[in-house]
């Protein structure tokens, strides 16, 4: 419902803001190599606290192809 000042009254405005923040958090999480879906769901519950956690947590680096090849080669050496 719009008030005389033109703003959304009640919980509608907070709901839209909370949902928007959760979507932003999902994007931030994906940018840091984390699951966007999991962080979106967590953000629906925690809101701004989830934003703080995403910002403070370090980026998750995917293992490089060379590292995976090295690990596979080590596994082959131990089987002989």
mmCIF file of the N, C-alpha and C atoms, coordinates in Angstrom:
data_MODEL
# 
_entry.id   MODEL 
# 
loop_
_atom_site.group_PDB 
_atom_site.id 
_atom_site.type_symbol 
_atom_site.label_atom_id 
_atom_site.label_alt_id 
_atom_site.label_comp_id 
_atom_site.label_asym_id 
_atom_site.label_entity_id 
_atom_site.label_seq_id 
_atom_site.pdbx_PDB_ins_code 
_atom_site.Cartn_x 
_atom_site.Cartn_y 
_atom_site.Cartn_z 
_atom_site.occupancy 
_atom_site.B_iso_or_equiv 
_atom_site.pdbx_formal_charge 
_atom_site.auth_seq_id 
_atom_site.auth_comp_id 
_atom_site.auth_asym_id 
_atom_site.auth_atom_id 
_atom_site.pdbx_PDB_model_num 
ATOM 1   N N  . UNK A 1 1  ? 0.835  -1.161  0.000   1.00 0.00 ? 1  UNK A N  1 
ATOM 2   C CA . UNK A 1 1  ? 0.000  0.000   0.000   1.00 0.00 ? 1  UNK A CA 1 
ATOM 3   C C  . UNK A 1 1  ? 0.887  1.234   0.000   1.00 0.00 ? 1  UNK A C  1 
ATOM 4   N N  . UNK A 1 2  ? 0.567  2.187   -0.816  1.00 0.00 ? 2  UNK A N  1 
ATOM 5   C CA . UNK A 1 2  ? 1.332  3.421   -0.885  1.00 0.00 ? 2  UNK A CA 1 
ATOM 6   C C  . UNK A 1 2  ? 0.821  4.404   0.149   1.00 0.00 ? 2  UNK A C  1 
ATOM 7   N N  . UNK A 1 3  ? 1.747  5.058   0.824   1.00 0.00 ? 3  UNK A N  1 
ATOM 8   C CA . UNK A 1 3  ? 1.368  6.092   1.786   1.00 0.00 ? 3  UNK A CA 1 
ATOM 9   C C  . UNK A 1 3  ? 1.320  7.429   1.066   1.00 0.00 ? 3  UNK A C  1 
ATOM 10  N N  . UNK A 1 4  ? 0.962  8.470   1.796   1.00 0.00 ? 4  UNK A N  1 
ATOM 11  C CA . UNK A 1 4  ? 0.858  9.799   1.202   1.00 0.00 ? 4  UNK A CA 1 
ATOM 12  C C  . UNK A 1 4  ? 2.207  10.274  0.661   1.00 0.00 ? 4  UNK A C  1 
ATOM 13  N N  . UNK A 1 5  ? 3.296  9.806   1.255   1.00 0.00 ? 5  UNK A N  1 
ATOM 14  C CA . UNK A 1 5  ? 4.621  10.224  0.793   1.00 0.00 ? 5  UNK A CA 1 
ATOM 15  C C  . UNK A 1 5  ? 5.077  9.439   -0.439  1.00 0.00 ? 5  UNK A C  1 
ATOM 16  N N  . UNK A 1 6  ? 4.286  8.446   -0.850  1.00 0.00 ? 6  UNK A N  1 
ATOM 17  C CA . UNK A 1 6  ? 4.616  7.672   -2.037  1.00 0.00 ? 6  UNK A CA 1 
ATOM 18  C C  . UNK A 1 6  ? 5.461  6.448   -1.757  1.00 0.00 ? 6  UNK A C  1 
ATOM 19  N N  . UNK A 1 7  ? 5.739  6.168   -0.486  1.00 0.00 ? 7  UNK A N  1 
ATOM 20  C CA . UNK A 1 7  ? 6.543  4.992   -0.158  1.00 0.00 ? 7  UNK A CA 1 
ATOM 21  C C  . UNK A 1 7  ? 5.645  3.797   0.114   1.00 0.00 ? 7  UNK A C  1 
ATOM 22  N N  . UNK A 1 8  ? 6.229  2.630   0.053   1.00 0.00 ? 8  UNK A N  1 
ATOM 23  C CA . UNK A 1 8  ? 5.483  1.407   0.311   1.00 0.00 ? 8  UNK A CA 1 
ATOM 24  C C  . UNK A 1 8  ? 5.412  1.216   1.820   1.00 0.00 ? 8  UNK A C  1 
ATOM 25  N N  . UNK A 1 9  ? 4.206  1.033   2.344   1.00 0.00 ? 9  UNK A N  1 
ATOM 26  C CA . UNK A 1 9  ? 4.040  0.873   3.777   1.00 0.00 ? 9  UNK A CA 1 
ATOM 27  C C  . UNK A 1 9  ? 3.983  -0.583  4.186   1.00 0.00 ? 9  UNK A C  1 
ATOM 28  N N  . UNK A 1 10 ? 3.995  -0.828  5.474   1.00 0.00 ? 10 UNK A N  1 
ATOM 29  C CA . UNK A 1 10 ? 3.896  -2.186  5.995   1.00 0.00 ? 10 UNK A CA 1 
ATOM 30  C C  . UNK A 1 10 ? 5.142  -2.995  5.733   1.00 0.00 ? 10 UNK A C  1 
ATOM 31  N N  . UNK A 1 11 ? 4.965  -4.308  5.687   1.00 0.00 ? 11 UNK A N  1 
ATOM 32  C CA . UNK A 1 11 ? 6.097  -5.205  5.477   1.00 0.00 ? 11 UNK A CA 1 
ATOM 33  C C  . UNK A 1 11 ? 6.442  -5.377  4.004   1.00 0.00 ? 11 UNK A C  1 
ATOM 34  N N  . UNK A 1 12 ? 5.636  -4.855  3.106   1.00 0.00 ? 12 UNK A N  1 
ATOM 35  C CA . UNK A 1 12 ? 5.892  -5.015  1.673   1.00 0.00 ? 12 UNK A CA 1 
ATOM 36  C C  . UNK A 1 12 ? 7.236  -4.461  1.253   1.00 0.00 ? 12 UNK A C  1 
ATOM 37  N N  . UNK A 1 13 ? 7.556  -3.271  1.720   1.00 0.00 ? 13 UNK A N  1 
ATOM 38  C CA . UNK A 1 13 ? 8.833  -2.651  1.375   1.00 0.00 ? 13 UNK A CA 1 
ATOM 39  C C  . UNK A 1 13 ? 10.011 -3.424  1.926   1.00 0.00 ? 13 UNK A C  1 
ATOM 40  N N  . UNK A 1 14 ? 9.883  -3.891  3.161   1.00 0.00 ? 14 UNK A N  1 
ATOM 41  C CA . UNK A 1 14 ? 10.954 -4.687  3.763   1.00 0.00 ? 14 UNK A CA 1 
ATOM 42  C C  . UNK A 1 14 ? 11.123 -6.007  3.027   1.00 0.00 ? 14 UNK A C  1 
ATOM 43  N N  . UNK A 1 15 ? 10.027 -6.601  2.619   1.00 0.00 ? 15 UNK A N  1 
ATOM 44  C CA . UNK A 1 15 ? 10.089 -7.884  1.908   1.00 0.00 ? 15 UNK A CA 1 
ATOM 45  C C  . UNK A 1 15 ? 10.812 -7.739  0.580   1.00 0.00 ? 15 UNK A C  1 
ATOM 46  N N  . UNK A 1 16 ? 10.489 -6.680  -0.141  1.00 0.00 ? 16 UNK A N  1 
ATOM 47  C CA . UNK A 1 16 ? 11.139 -6.448  -1.432  1.00 0.00 ? 16 UNK A CA 1 
ATOM 48  C C  . UNK A 1 16 ? 12.627 -6.196  -1.229  1.00 0.00 ? 16 UNK A C  1 
ATOM 49  N N  . UNK A 1 17 ? 12.972 -5.407  -0.236  1.00 0.00 ? 17 UNK A N  1 
ATOM 50  C CA . UNK A 1 17 ? 14.376 -5.123  0.058   1.00 0.00 ? 17 UNK A CA 1 
ATOM 51  C C  . UNK A 1 17 ? 15.135 -6.365  0.482   1.00 0.00 ? 17 UNK A C  1 
ATOM 52  N N  . UNK A 1 18 ? 14.504 -7.178  1.326   1.00 0.00 ? 18 UNK A N  1 
ATOM 53  C CA . UNK A 1 18 ? 15.134 -8.413  1.817   1.00 0.00 ? 18 UNK A CA 1 
ATOM 54  C C  . UNK A 1 18 ? 15.373 -9.377  0.661   1.00 0.00 ? 18 UNK A C  1 
ATOM 55  N N  . UNK A 1 19 ? 14.372 -9.513  -0.214  1.00 0.00 ? 19 UNK A N  1 
ATOM 56  C CA . UNK A 1 19 ? 14.504 -10.397 -1.373  1.00 0.00 ? 19 UNK A CA 1 
ATOM 57  C C  . UNK A 1 19 ? 15.588 -9.889  -2.323  1.00 0.00 ? 19 UNK A C  1 
ATOM 58  N N  . UNK A 1 20 ? 15.616 -8.582  -2.542  1.00 0.00 ? 20 UNK A N  1 
ATOM 59  C CA . UNK A 1 20 ? 16.636 -8.000  -3.408  1.00 0.00 ? 20 UNK A CA 1 
ATOM 60  C C  . UNK A 1 20 ? 18.029 -8.242  -2.838  1.00 0.00 ? 20 UNK A C  1 
ATOM 61  N N  . UNK A 1 21 ? 18.177 -8.049  -1.533  1.00 0.00 ? 21 UNK A N  1 
ATOM 62  C CA . UNK A 1 21 ? 19.462 -8.288  -0.885  1.00 0.00 ? 21 UNK A CA 1 
ATOM 63  C C  . UNK A 1 21 ? 19.880 -9.751  -1.020  1.00 0.00 ? 21 UNK A C  1 
ATOM 64  N N  . UNK A 1 22 ? 18.929 -10.665 -0.907  1.00 0.00 ? 22 UNK A N  1 
ATOM 65  C CA . UNK A 1 22 ? 19.266 -12.088 -1.030  1.00 0.00 ? 22 UNK A CA 1 
ATOM 66  C C  . UNK A 1 22 ? 19.761 -12.419 -2.440  1.00 0.00 ? 22 UNK A C  1 
ATOM 67  N N  . UNK A 1 23 ? 19.183 -11.784 -3.441  1.00 0.00 ? 23 UNK A N  1 
ATOM 68  C CA . UNK A 1 23 ? 19.641 -12.003 -4.822  1.00 0.00 ? 23 UNK A CA 1 
ATOM 69  C C  . UNK A 1 23 ? 21.033 -11.411 -5.041  1.00 0.00 ? 23 UNK A C  1 
ATOM 70  N N  . UNK A 1 24 ? 21.275 -10.249 -4.460  1.00 0.00 ? 24 UNK A N  1 
ATOM 71  C CA . UNK A 1 24 ? 22.604 -9.636  -4.547  1.00 0.00 ? 24 UNK A CA 1 
ATOM 72  C C  . UNK A 1 24 ? 23.629 -10.536 -3.863  1.00 0.00 ? 24 UNK A C  1 
ATOM 73  N N  . UNK A 1 25 ? 23.263 -11.074 -2.707  1.00 0.00 ? 25 UNK A N  1 
ATOM 74  C CA . UNK A 1 25 ? 24.164 -11.974 -1.981  1.00 0.00 ? 25 UNK A CA 1 
ATOM 75  C C  . UNK A 1 25 ? 24.487 -13.218 -2.798  1.00 0.00 ? 25 UNK A C  1 
ATOM 76  N N  . UNK A 1 26 ? 23.503 -13.750 -3.500  1.00 0.00 ? 26 UNK A N  1 
ATOM 77  C CA . UNK A 1 26 ? 23.745 -14.926 -4.342  1.00 0.00 ? 26 UNK A CA 1 
ATOM 78  C C  . UNK A 1 26 ? 24.779 -14.604 -5.417  1.00 0.00 ? 26 UNK A C  1 
ATOM 79  N N  . UNK A 1 27 ? 24.666 -13.437 -6.012  1.00 0.00 ? 27 UNK A N  1 
ATOM 80  C CA . UNK A 1 27 ? 25.643 -13.015 -7.015  1.00 0.00 ? 27 UNK A CA 1 
ATOM 81  C C  . UNK A 1 27 ? 27.030 -12.811 -6.425  1.00 0.00 ? 27 UNK A C  1 
ATOM 82  N N  . UNK A 1 28 ? 27.092 -12.198 -5.244  1.00 0.00 ? 28 UNK A N  1 
ATOM 83  C CA . UNK A 1 28 ? 28.379 -12.016 -4.562  1.00 0.00 ? 28 UNK A CA 1 
ATOM 84  C C  . UNK A 1 28 ? 29.028 -13.361 -4.258  1.00 0.00 ? 28 UNK A C  1 
ATOM 85  N N  . UNK A 1 29 ? 28.217 -14.296 -3.782  1.00 0.00 ? 29 UNK A N  1 
ATOM 86  C CA . UNK A 1 29 ? 28.735 -15.623 -3.435  1.00 0.00 ? 29 UNK A CA 1 
ATOM 87  C C  . UNK A 1 29 ? 29.278 -16.332 -4.672  1.00 0.00 ? 29 UNK A C  1 
ATOM 88  N N  . UNK A 1 30 ? 28.557 -16.258 -5.775  1.00 0.00 ? 30 UNK A N  1 
ATOM 89  C CA . UNK A 1 30 ? 29.029 -16.895 -7.010  1.00 0.00 ? 30 UNK A CA 1 
ATOM 90  C C  . UNK A 1 30 ? 30.333 -16.259 -7.473  1.00 0.00 ? 30 UNK A C  1 
ATOM 91  N N  . UNK A 1 31 ? 30.442 -14.957 -7.297  1.00 0.00 ? 31 UNK A N  1 
ATOM 92  C CA . UNK A 1 31 ? 31.674 -14.267 -7.665  1.00 0.00 ? 31 UNK A CA 1 
ATOM 93  C C  . UNK A 1 31 ? 32.866 -14.711 -6.841  1.00 0.00 ? 31 UNK A C  1 
ATOM 94  N N  . UNK A 1 32 ? 32.600 -15.227 -5.655  1.00 0.00 ? 32 UNK A N  1 
ATOM 95  C CA . UNK A 1 32 ? 33.675 -15.723 -4.790  1.00 0.00 ? 32 UNK A CA 1 
ATOM 96  C C  . UNK A 1 32 ? 33.830 -17.235 -4.887  1.00 0.00 ? 32 UNK A C  1 
ATOM 97  N N  . UNK A 1 33 ? 33.196 -17.846 -5.889  1.00 0.00 ? 33 UNK A N  1 
ATOM 98  C CA . UNK A 1 33 ? 33.354 -19.277 -6.115  1.00 0.00 ? 33 UNK A CA 1 
ATOM 99  C C  . UNK A 1 33 ? 32.510 -20.142 -5.200  1.00 0.00 ? 33 UNK A C  1 
ATOM 100 N N  . UNK A 1 34 ? 31.479 -19.588 -4.623  1.00 0.00 ? 34 UNK A N  1 
ATOM 101 C CA . UNK A 1 34 ? 30.619 -20.334 -3.704  1.00 0.00 ? 34 UNK A CA 1 
ATOM 102 C C  . UNK A 1 34 ? 29.266 -20.585 -4.367  1.00 0.00 ? 34 UNK A C  1 
ATOM 103 N N  . UNK A 1 35 ? 28.463 -21.429 -3.763  1.00 0.00 ? 35 UNK A N  1 
ATOM 104 C CA . UNK A 1 35 ? 27.164 -21.793 -4.320  1.00 0.00 ? 35 UNK A CA 1 
ATOM 105 C C  . UNK A 1 35 ? 26.177 -20.631 -4.189  1.00 0.00 ? 35 UNK A C  1 
ATOM 106 N N  . UNK A 1 36 ? 25.715 -20.129 -5.322  1.00 0.00 ? 36 UNK A N  1 
ATOM 107 C CA . UNK A 1 36 ? 24.744 -19.044 -5.303  1.00 0.00 ? 36 UNK A CA 1 
ATOM 108 C C  . UNK A 1 36 ? 23.421 -19.457 -4.692  1.00 0.00 ? 36 UNK A C  1 
ATOM 109 N N  . UNK A 1 37 ? 22.975 -20.673 -5.004  1.00 0.00 ? 37 UNK A N  1 
ATOM 110 C CA . UNK A 1 37 ? 21.696 -21.153 -4.481  1.00 0.00 ? 37 UNK A CA 1 
ATOM 111 C C  . UNK A 1 37 ? 21.736 -21.287 -2.960  1.00 0.00 ? 37 UNK A C  1 
ATOM 112 N N  . UNK A 1 38 ? 22.795 -21.903 -2.447  1.00 0.00 ? 38 UNK A N  1 
ATOM 113 C CA . UNK A 1 38 ? 22.902 -22.070 -0.996  1.00 0.00 ? 38 UNK A CA 1 
ATOM 114 C C  . UNK A 1 38 ? 22.952 -20.730 -0.279  1.00 0.00 ? 38 UNK A C  1 
ATOM 115 N N  . UNK A 1 39 ? 23.705 -19.787 -0.819  1.00 0.00 ? 39 UNK A N  1 
ATOM 116 C CA . UNK A 1 39 ? 23.808 -18.481 -0.178  1.00 0.00 ? 39 UNK A CA 1 
ATOM 117 C C  . UNK A 1 39 ? 22.530 -17.676 -0.348  1.00 0.00 ? 39 UNK A C  1 
ATOM 118 N N  . UNK A 1 40 ? 21.805 -17.884 -1.434  1.00 0.00 ? 40 UNK A N  1 
ATOM 119 C CA . UNK A 1 40 ? 20.512 -17.208 -1.591  1.00 0.00 ? 40 UNK A CA 1 
ATOM 120 C C  . UNK A 1 40 ? 19.551 -17.686 -0.507  1.00 0.00 ? 40 UNK A C  1 
ATOM 121 N N  . UNK A 1 41 ? 19.501 -19.001 -0.308  1.00 0.00 ? 41 UNK A N  1 
ATOM 122 C CA . UNK A 1 41 ? 18.616 -19.546 0.729   1.00 0.00 ? 41 UNK A CA 1 
ATOM 123 C C  . UNK A 1 41 ? 19.035 -19.067 2.116   1.00 0.00 ? 41 UNK A C  1 
ATOM 124 N N  . UNK A 1 42 ? 20.329 -19.070 2.375   1.00 0.00 ? 42 UNK A N  1 
ATOM 125 C CA . UNK A 1 42 ? 20.822 -18.592 3.664   1.00 0.00 ? 42 UNK A CA 1 
ATOM 126 C C  . UNK A 1 42 ? 20.521 -17.107 3.843   1.00 0.00 ? 42 UNK A C  1 
ATOM 127 N N  . UNK A 1 43 ? 20.614 -16.352 2.765   1.00 0.00 ? 43 UNK A N  1 
ATOM 128 C CA . UNK A 1 43 ? 20.339 -14.918 2.823   1.00 0.00 ? 43 UNK A CA 1 
ATOM 129 C C  . UNK A 1 43 ? 18.874 -14.623 3.087   1.00 0.00 ? 43 UNK A C  1 
ATOM 130 N N  . UNK A 1 44 ? 17.995 -15.506 2.654   1.00 0.00 ? 44 UNK A N  1 
ATOM 131 C CA . UNK A 1 44 ? 16.578 -15.312 2.965   1.00 0.00 ? 44 UNK A CA 1 
ATOM 132 C C  . UNK A 1 44 ? 16.352 -15.358 4.471   1.00 0.00 ? 44 UNK A C  1 
ATOM 133 N N  . UNK A 1 45 ? 17.167 -16.145 5.170   1.00 0.00 ? 45 UNK A N  1 
ATOM 134 C CA . UNK A 1 45 ? 17.041 -16.262 6.623   1.00 0.00 ? 45 UNK A CA 1 
ATOM 135 C C  . UNK A 1 45 ? 17.836 -15.190 7.370   1.00 0.00 ? 45 UNK A C  1 
ATOM 136 N N  . UNK A 1 46 ? 19.057 -14.928 6.914   1.00 0.00 ? 46 UNK A N  1 
ATOM 137 C CA . UNK A 1 46 ? 19.966 -14.063 7.670   1.00 0.00 ? 46 UNK A CA 1 
ATOM 138 C C  . UNK A 1 46 ? 20.059 -12.627 7.166   1.00 0.00 ? 46 UNK A C  1 
ATOM 139 N N  . UNK A 1 47 ? 19.702 -12.398 5.915   1.00 0.00 ? 47 UNK A N  1 
ATOM 140 C CA . UNK A 1 47 ? 19.719 -11.049 5.356   1.00 0.00 ? 47 UNK A CA 1 
ATOM 141 C C  . UNK A 1 47 ? 21.090 -10.395 5.406   1.00 0.00 ? 47 UNK A C  1 
ATOM 142 N N  . UNK A 1 48 ? 21.184 -9.233  6.051   1.00 0.00 ? 48 UNK A N  1 
ATOM 143 C CA . UNK A 1 48 ? 22.444 -8.475  6.076   1.00 0.00 ? 48 UNK A CA 1 
ATOM 144 C C  . UNK A 1 48 ? 23.598 -9.227  6.751   1.00 0.00 ? 48 UNK A C  1 
ATOM 145 N N  . UNK A 1 49 ? 23.298 -10.124 7.667   1.00 0.00 ? 49 UNK A N  1 
ATOM 146 C CA . UNK A 1 49 ? 24.358 -10.917 8.308   1.00 0.00 ? 49 UNK A CA 1 
ATOM 147 C C  . UNK A 1 49 ? 25.030 -11.807 7.264   1.00 0.00 ? 49 UNK A C  1 
ATOM 148 N N  . UNK A 1 50 ? 24.246 -12.366 6.351   1.00 0.00 ? 50 UNK A N  1 
ATOM 149 C CA . UNK A 1 50 ? 24.809 -13.187 5.275   1.00 0.00 ? 50 UNK A CA 1 
ATOM 150 C C  . UNK A 1 50 ? 25.697 -12.336 4.371   1.00 0.00 ? 50 UNK A C  1 
ATOM 151 N N  . UNK A 1 51 ? 25.309 -11.098 4.124   1.00 0.00 ? 51 UNK A N  1 
ATOM 152 C CA . UNK A 1 51 ? 26.132 -10.198 3.311   1.00 0.00 ? 51 UNK A CA 1 
ATOM 153 C C  . UNK A 1 51 ? 27.496 -10.013 3.965   1.00 0.00 ? 51 UNK A C  1 
ATOM 154 N N  . UNK A 1 52 ? 27.490 -9.777  5.261   1.00 0.00 ? 52 UNK A N  1 
ATOM 155 C CA . UNK A 1 52 ? 28.739 -9.598  5.995   1.00 0.00 ? 52 UNK A CA 1 
ATOM 156 C C  . UNK A 1 52 ? 29.612 -10.852 5.908   1.00 0.00 ? 52 UNK A C  1 
ATOM 157 N N  . UNK A 1 53 ? 28.997 -12.018 6.054   1.00 0.00 ? 53 UNK A N  1 
ATOM 158 C CA . UNK A 1 53 ? 29.750 -13.272 5.973   1.00 0.00 ? 53 UNK A CA 1 
ATOM 159 C C  . UNK A 1 53 ? 30.374 -13.462 4.593   1.00 0.00 ? 53 UNK A C  1 
ATOM 160 N N  . UNK A 1 54 ? 29.606 -13.172 3.554   1.00 0.00 ? 54 UNK A N  1 
ATOM 161 C CA . UNK A 1 54 ? 30.116 -13.331 2.187   1.00 0.00 ? 54 UNK A CA 1 
ATOM 162 C C  . UNK A 1 54 ? 31.302 -12.402 1.961   1.00 0.00 ? 54 UNK A C  1 
ATOM 163 N N  . UNK A 1 55 ? 31.182 -11.178 2.431   1.00 0.00 ? 55 UNK A N  1 
ATOM 164 C CA . UNK A 1 55 ? 32.255 -10.201 2.236   1.00 0.00 ? 55 UNK A CA 1 
ATOM 165 C C  . UNK A 1 55 ? 33.514 -10.619 3.001   1.00 0.00 ? 55 UNK A C  1 
ATOM 166 N N  . UNK A 1 56 ? 33.347 -11.158 4.205   1.00 0.00 ? 56 UNK A N  1 
ATOM 167 C CA . UNK A 1 56 ? 34.499 -11.512 5.037   1.00 0.00 ? 56 UNK A CA 1 
ATOM 168 C C  . UNK A 1 56 ? 35.157 -12.831 4.641   1.00 0.00 ? 56 UNK A C  1 
ATOM 169 N N  . UNK A 1 57 ? 34.391 -13.757 4.081   1.00 0.00 ? 57 UNK A N  1 
ATOM 170 C CA . UNK A 1 57 ? 34.948 -15.059 3.709   1.00 0.00 ? 57 UNK A CA 1 
ATOM 171 C C  . UNK A 1 57 ? 35.856 -14.929 2.488   1.00 0.00 ? 57 UNK A C  1 
ATOM 172 N N  . UNK A 1 58 ? 36.914 -15.703 2.492   1.00 0.00 ? 58 UNK A N  1 
ATOM 173 C CA . UNK A 1 58 ? 37.868 -15.673 1.387   1.00 0.00 ? 58 UNK A CA 1 
ATOM 174 C C  . UNK A 1 58 ? 37.276 -16.342 0.149   1.00 0.00 ? 58 UNK A C  1 
ATOM 175 N N  . UNK A 1 59 ? 37.819 -15.968 -0.989  1.00 0.00 ? 59 UNK A N  1 
ATOM 176 C CA . UNK A 1 59 ? 37.414 -16.566 -2.264  1.00 0.00 ? 59 UNK A CA 1 
ATOM 177 C C  . UNK A 1 59 ? 37.814 -18.038 -2.292  1.00 0.00 ? 59 UNK A C  1 
ATOM 178 N N  . UNK A 1 60 ? 36.954 -18.878 -2.842  1.00 0.00 ? 60 UNK A N  1 
ATOM 179 C CA . UNK A 1 60 ? 37.246 -20.300 -3.007  1.00 0.00 ? 60 UNK A CA 1 
ATOM 180 C C  . UNK A 1 60 ? 37.810 -20.487 -4.409  1.00 0.00 ? 60 UNK A C  1 
ATOM 181 N N  . UNK A 1 61 ? 39.037 -20.960 -4.464  1.00 0.00 ? 61 UNK A N  1 
ATOM 182 C CA . UNK A 1 61 ? 39.678 -21.182 -5.759  1.00 0.00 ? 61 UNK A CA 1 
ATOM 183 C C  . UNK A 1 61 ? 39.431 -22.616 -6.206  1.00 0.00 ? 61 UNK A C  1 
ATOM 184 N N  . UNK A 1 62 ? 39.021 -22.778 -7.429  1.00 0.00 ? 62 UNK A N  1 
ATOM 185 C CA . UNK A 1 62 ? 38.841 -24.118 -7.995  1.00 0.00 ? 62 UNK A CA 1 
ATOM 186 C C  . UNK A 1 62 ? 40.223 -24.723 -8.233  1.00 0.00 ? 62 UNK A C  1 
ATOM 187 N N  . UNK A 1 63 ? 40.355 -26.015 -8.029  1.00 0.00 ? 63 UNK A N  1 
ATOM 188 C CA . UNK A 1 63 ? 41.662 -26.637 -8.273  1.00 0.00 ? 63 UNK A CA 1 
ATOM 189 C C  . UNK A 1 63 ? 42.038 -26.520 -9.750  1.00 0.00 ? 63 UNK A C  1 
ATOM 190 N N  . UNK A 1 64 ? 43.299 -26.270 -9.999  1.00 0.00 ? 64 UNK A N  1 
ATOM 191 C CA . UNK A 1 64 ? 43.745 -26.123 -11.380 1.00 0.00 ? 64 UNK A CA 1 
ATOM 192 C C  . UNK A 1 64 ? 43.808 -27.488 -12.058 1.00 0.00 ? 64 UNK A C  1 
ATOM 193 N N  . UNK A 1 65 ? 43.779 -27.465 -13.354 1.00 0.00 ? 65 UNK A N  1 
ATOM 194 C CA . UNK A 1 65 ? 43.852 -28.703 -14.133 1.00 0.00 ? 65 UNK A CA 1 
ATOM 195 C C  . UNK A 1 65 ? 45.186 -29.392 -13.876 1.00 0.00 ? 65 UNK A C  1 
ATOM 196 N N  . UNK A 1 66 ? 46.263 -28.600 -13.780 1.00 0.00 ? 66 UNK A N  1 
ATOM 197 C CA . UNK A 1 66 ? 47.584 -29.188 -13.547 1.00 0.00 ? 66 UNK A CA 1 
ATOM 198 C C  . UNK A 1 66 ? 47.632 -29.892 -12.195 1.00 0.00 ? 66 UNK A C  1 
ATOM 199 N N  . UNK A 1 67 ? 47.024 -29.308 -11.182 1.00 0.00 ? 67 UNK A N  1 
ATOM 200 C CA . UNK A 1 67 ? 46.988 -29.937 -9.869  1.00 0.00 ? 67 UNK A CA 1 
ATOM 201 C C  . UNK A 1 67 ? 46.249 -31.270 -9.931  1.00 0.00 ? 67 UNK A C  1 
ATOM 202 N N  . UNK A 1 68 ? 45.147 -31.305 -10.644 1.00 0.00 ? 68 UNK A N  1 
ATOM 203 C CA . UNK A 1 68 ? 44.392 -32.550 -10.783 1.00 0.00 ? 68 UNK A CA 1 
ATOM 204 C C  . UNK A 1 68 ? 45.195 -33.609 -11.531 1.00 0.00 ? 68 UNK A C  1 
ATOM 205 N N  . UNK A 1 69 ? 45.917 -33.187 -12.561 1.00 0.00 ? 69 UNK A N  1 
ATOM 206 C CA . UNK A 1 69 ? 46.758 -34.131 -13.301 1.00 0.00 ? 69 UNK A CA 1 
ATOM 207 C C  . UNK A 1 69 ? 47.886 -34.663 -12.421 1.00 0.00 ? 69 UNK A C  1 
ATOM 208 N N  . UNK A 1 70 ? 48.481 -33.789 -11.608 1.00 0.00 ? 70 UNK A N  1 
ATOM 209 C CA . UNK A 1 70 ? 49.547 -34.217 -10.698 1.00 0.00 ? 70 UNK A CA 1 
ATOM 210 C C  . UNK A 1 70 ? 49.025 -35.225 -9.683  1.00 0.00 ? 70 UNK A C  1 
ATOM 211 N N  . UNK A 1 71 ? 47.854 -34.970 -9.143  1.00 0.00 ? 71 UNK A N  1 
ATOM 212 C CA . UNK A 1 71 ? 47.263 -35.893 -8.176  1.00 0.00 ? 71 UNK A CA 1 
ATOM 213 C C  . UNK A 1 71 ? 46.953 -37.238 -8.818  1.00 0.00 ? 71 UNK A C  1 
ATOM 214 N N  . UNK A 1 72 ? 46.467 -37.206 -10.054 1.00 0.00 ? 72 UNK A N  1 
ATOM 215 C CA . UNK A 1 72 ? 46.170 -38.450 -10.761 1.00 0.00 ? 72 UNK A CA 1 
ATOM 216 C C  . UNK A 1 72 ? 47.455 -39.225 -11.027 1.00 0.00 ? 72 UNK A C  1 
ATOM 217 N N  . UNK A 1 73 ? 48.533 -38.519 -11.373 1.00 0.00 ? 73 UNK A N  1 
ATOM 218 C CA . UNK A 1 73 ? 49.813 -39.177 -11.633 1.00 0.00 ? 73 UNK A CA 1 
ATOM 219 C C  . UNK A 1 73 ? 50.368 -39.799 -10.358 1.00 0.00 ? 73 UNK A C  1 
ATOM 220 N N  . UNK A 1 74 ? 50.202 -39.136 -9.234  1.00 0.00 ? 74 UNK A N  1 
ATOM 221 C CA . UNK A 1 74 ? 50.663 -39.693 -7.959  1.00 0.00 ? 74 UNK A CA 1 
ATOM 222 C C  . UNK A 1 74 ? 49.890 -40.961 -7.623  1.00 0.00 ? 74 UNK A C  1 
ATOM 223 N N  . UNK A 1 75 ? 48.608 -40.964 -7.922  1.00 0.00 ? 75 UNK A N  1 
ATOM 224 C CA . UNK A 1 75 ? 47.797 -42.155 -7.678  1.00 0.00 ? 75 UNK A CA 1 
ATOM 225 C C  . UNK A 1 75 ? 48.245 -43.321 -8.530  1.00 0.00 ? 75 UNK A C  1 
ATOM 226 N N  . UNK A 1 76 ? 48.655 -43.042 -9.777  1.00 0.00 ? 76 UNK A N  1 
ATOM 227 C CA . UNK A 1 76 ? 49.136 -44.101 -10.665 1.00 0.00 ? 76 UNK A CA 1 
ATOM 228 C C  . UNK A 1 76 ? 50.455 -44.677 -10.168 1.00 0.00 ? 76 UNK A C  1 
ATOM 229 N N  . UNK A 1 77 ? 51.333 -43.845 -9.608  1.00 0.00 ? 77 UNK A N  1 
ATOM 230 C CA . UNK A 1 77 ? 52.638 -44.299 -9.121  1.00 0.00 ? 77 UNK A CA 1 
ATOM 231 C C  . UNK A 1 77 ? 52.502 -45.215 -7.914  1.00 0.00 ? 77 UNK A C  1 
ATOM 232 N N  . UNK A 1 78 ? 51.536 -44.975 -7.070  1.00 0.00 ? 78 UNK A N  1 
ATOM 233 C CA . UNK A 1 78 ? 51.393 -45.773 -5.853  1.00 0.00 ? 78 UNK A CA 1 
ATOM 234 C C  . UNK A 1 78 ? 50.766 -47.132 -6.124  1.00 0.00 ? 78 UNK A C  1 
ATOM 235 N N  . UNK A 1 79 ? 50.109 -47.296 -7.263  1.00 0.00 ? 79 UNK A N  1 
ATOM 236 C CA . UNK A 1 79 ? 49.456 -48.563 -7.582  1.00 0.00 ? 79 UNK A CA 1 
ATOM 237 C C  . UNK A 1 79 ? 50.441 -49.594 -8.109  1.00 0.00 ? 79 UNK A C  1 
ATOM 238 N N  . UNK A 1 80 ? 51.605 -49.181 -8.537  1.00 0.00 ? 80 UNK A N  1 
ATOM 239 C CA . UNK A 1 80 ? 52.576 -50.097 -9.150  1.00 0.00 ? 80 UNK A CA 1 
ATOM 240 C C  . UNK A 1 80 ? 53.386 -50.814 -8.133  1.00 0.00 ? 80 UNK A C  1 
# 
